Amino acid sequence: MFLLDYPLTEDQTMLRELVRQIAEEKIAPQARELDEQEAFPTEIMKILAQSDLFGLCIPEQYGGMGSGLMELCIATEEVSRVCGGVAASYAASFLGMFPILLFGTEEQKQKYLPDIASGKTITAFALTEPEAGSDASAVTTVARKTDGGYLLNGTKHFITNGGDADLYTVIAVTDKKKGPRGLSAFILEKDTGGFTFGKKEEKLGIRASSTRELVFNDVRVPPESLLGGREGLGFIATMKTFDQSRPGVAAQAVGIAQGALECAARYTHTRIQFGKPISSFQGIQWMLADMATKTEASRSMVYHVAGMVDRGIKNVGPASAAAKMFASDTAMEVATNAVQILGGYGYMRDYPAEKFMRDAKITQIYEGTNQIQKNIVALNVLKQYHG
């Protein structure tokens, strides 16, 4: 199926086969219905949990599989190959988990990670606000210190898994005078008093993933819910979390591109024009060649960056940004070309090509727009070749 032969371990190969089977047998038959109904895939999340797929990246001591980011990218890619929306719901739980894994106290890890690993607890990451998107330091949600902990007030929007997640990692201001250093992170349970949900967004794509507004109205947060047990970790926790999660978004993009490529390639064998299948036309062949090559290049970047993270390489930010940028641009290009190859049928919902195109677009936007990724890559280049 792939142009390149990747040196996957036996366990990684088995993981790919397992997730592909689940994707094709359990997710693909429901993908269109979930998309049309904009329904959170609760039952599919249970199936993924039963297969221990929420335990990826979580150490065995906390009930996880003890695997790495590479395994999460493989799983996310395979789910995305049939439905980007389900993949977003699945991967977003890791986005909410990473701050706890990376910066949580031992008590916080012991309390939350086992239920996250088992799939009993779905998580979400709450950073984005109306004025704080690409500028993560512009958060206005405030956590004011009180005798019994903190009082949380503010609003978050565009939060993936909002309303359906059980646990939220929330970024809030604890000391405005310190700028980004004055941001802290809090672990908030869904049923906490004063914590409610606002508008559920109606989206272009990834419609099986819930995106909601979070509202905090005098939410009392105990001191033990402060991530890492100290203030000021919010910004660094966000940046380090994105270093881990952006390869996952890139993997989602690779899966969407792969699914669109396969859809288009199969169609070319069945579509007859001028008395022969369009697969025999050089123009179509060249389009498929470009689509396959760029998808494979994206996959190579994703796997390499995931390997860097798993080997403990510290400065993975620029590489992570580059992988996310290239893979998501590729997904949009490949999905758009798939629609073009299918022609009028590509524009109709009878075929999945239009859904791949709708799902692909968000990968260029969330967890940092591709313009932000270019800034990160460019600054790294300029730093290396200064003077």
Summary of the structure (lengths in Angstrom):
residues: 387
radius of gyration: 21.0
end to end distance: 45.4
largest distance: 79.9
contacts: 1412
relative contact order: 0.12
helix: 59%
strand: 15%
